[in-house]
Amino acid sequence: MDSLQNFYLACRSSEKLVQLARIITHEVSEHQSSQFIVYFATCACVDYFYQVSVAGILGGLHSSLEHLDPS
């Protein structure tokens, strides 16, 4: 049976990208996790991390806001 688990990590702003990548890498390698939900405080954070993931650093994040019409 699948279950949802919540985790958080308090870190400096400058460490967020590295820590997110570290957590995802750990979960994939140790627990064969394949799906993640990551919440961000602002739309600007979503945009930033999405752009970084497109560059290949995180392997592809998907924003729940992508489907919204910006107008």
Buried (B, 14 or more C-beta within 10 A) or exposed (E): EEEEEEEEEEEEEEEBBEEBBEBBEEBEEEEEEEEEEBEBEEEEEBEBBBEBBEEEBBEEBEBEEEEEEEE
